Amino acid sequence: MPNRFVKQEKESIIRGILREELDRSQRMEALYLKEMESMPKGSLQVKIIRGREYLYRCFRDGKKVKSVFVPRDEAKKIGESIQRRREIESSLKRLRADRELARKVLR
């Protein structure tokens, strides 16, 4: 009998930890999504027009690909924002996969 009690206690501790992890991941996802709202999507590309190089931010808008001119003095800031957005997207993907795994274990 004592083994069964210890086993049930361990299972409830693990379930509690998994529930906490689910809550944490939901909060983190909300924070990530809020942070991404202000960040540009797409990528920076150099286009050569009449022998001169111009920088454009290319991104999808529905089915269309749009290009927006980026002044040289803003290129570094926008490039860093795009890179940060990609990092957040990657973190979101891992976070969602971990959350799905936790949900499966809790069933």
C-alpha positions as CSV (number, residue, x, y, z in Angstrom):
1,M,0.0,0.0,0.0
2,P,2.7,2.6,0.8
3,N,4.1,2.2,-2.7
4,R,0.8,3.1,-4.3
5,F,0.5,6.3,-2.2
6,V,4.0,7.4,-3.2
7,K,3.3,6.6,-6.9
8,Q,0.1,8.6,-6.8
9,E,1.9,11.5,-5.1
10,K,4.6,11.5,-7.7
11,E,2.1,11.5,-10.5
12,S,0.2,14.4,-9.0
13,I,3.4,16.4,-8.7
14,I,4.3,15.7,-12.3
15,R,0.8,16.6,-13.4
16,G,1.1,19.9,-11.4
17,I,4.4,20.7,-13.1
18,L,2.9,20.0,-16.5
19,R,-0.1,22.2,-15.8
20,E,2.3,25.0,-14.7
21,E,4.3,24.5,-17.9
22,L,1.1,24.7,-20.0
23,D,0.1,28.0,-18.2
24,R,3.6,29.4,-18.7
25,S,3.7,28.5,-22.3
26,Q,0.4,30.2,-22.9
27,R,1.6,33.4,-21.3
28,M,4.8,33.3,-23.3
29,E,3.0,32.8,-26.5
30,A,0.8,35.8,-25.8
31,L,3.9,37.9,-25.0
32,Y,5.7,36.7,-28.2
33,L,2.7,37.5,-30.4
34,K,2.3,41.0,-28.9
35,E,6.0,41.7,-29.5
36,M,5.8,40.4,-33.1
37,E,2.9,42.8,-33.9
38,S,5.3,45.8,-34.2
39,M,8.0,43.9,-36.1
40,P,8.3,43.9,-39.9
41,K,8.0,40.6,-41.8
42,G,9.8,39.5,-44.8
43,S,13.4,39.8,-45.8
44,L,15.8,42.5,-47.0
45,Q,16.9,42.2,-50.7
46,V,19.3,44.3,-52.8
47,K,18.0,45.3,-56.2
48,I,20.2,46.8,-58.9
49,I,18.4,49.5,-60.8
50,R,20.3,51.4,-63.5
51,G,23.6,50.2,-62.0
52,R,22.9,51.4,-58.5
53,E,22.0,49.2,-55.5
54,Y,18.8,49.8,-53.6
55,L,17.5,48.0,-50.6
56,Y,14.0,46.6,-50.4
57,R,12.0,44.7,-47.8
58,C,10.1,42.0,-49.5
59,F,7.1,40.3,-47.9
60,R,3.8,38.5,-48.7
61,D,0.5,40.3,-48.5
62,G,-2.0,37.5,-49.2
63,K,-0.9,35.9,-52.4
64,K,1.1,38.9,-53.6
65,V,4.8,39.6,-52.9
66,K,5.3,43.2,-52.0
67,S,8.6,45.2,-52.1
68,V,9.0,48.3,-50.0
69,F,12.0,50.6,-50.4
70,V,14.3,50.8,-47.3
71,P,16.5,53.9,-46.9
72,R,20.2,53.0,-46.1
73,D,20.1,54.6,-42.7
74,E,17.2,52.4,-41.6
75,A,18.5,49.2,-43.0
76,K,20.4,48.0,-39.9
77,K,17.4,48.6,-37.6
78,I,15.0,46.9,-39.9
79,G,17.4,44.0,-40.5
80,E,17.7,43.5,-36.7
81,S,13.9,43.6,-36.3
82,I,13.4,41.0,-39.0
83,Q,16.0,38.8,-37.4
84,R,14.4,39.1,-34.0
85,R,11.0,38.3,-35.6
86,R,12.5,35.1,-37.0
87,E,13.9,34.1,-33.7
88,I,10.5,34.7,-32.0
89,E,8.8,32.6,-34.7
90,S,11.2,29.8,-34.1
91,S,10.6,30.0,-30.3
92,L,6.9,30.0,-30.9
93,K,7.1,26.8,-33.0
94,R,9.1,25.0,-30.2
95,L,6.8,26.4,-27.5
96,R,3.7,25.1,-29.3
97,A,5.2,21.7,-29.9
98,D,6.2,21.4,-26.2
99,R,2.7,22.5,-25.2
100,E,1.1,19.9,-27.4
101,L,3.3,17.2,-25.9
102,A,2.3,18.3,-22.3
103,R,-1.4,18.2,-23.3
104,K,-1.0,14.7,-24.6
105,V,0.7,13.5,-21.4
106,L,-2.0,15.1,-19.2
107,R,-4.8,13.3,-21.0
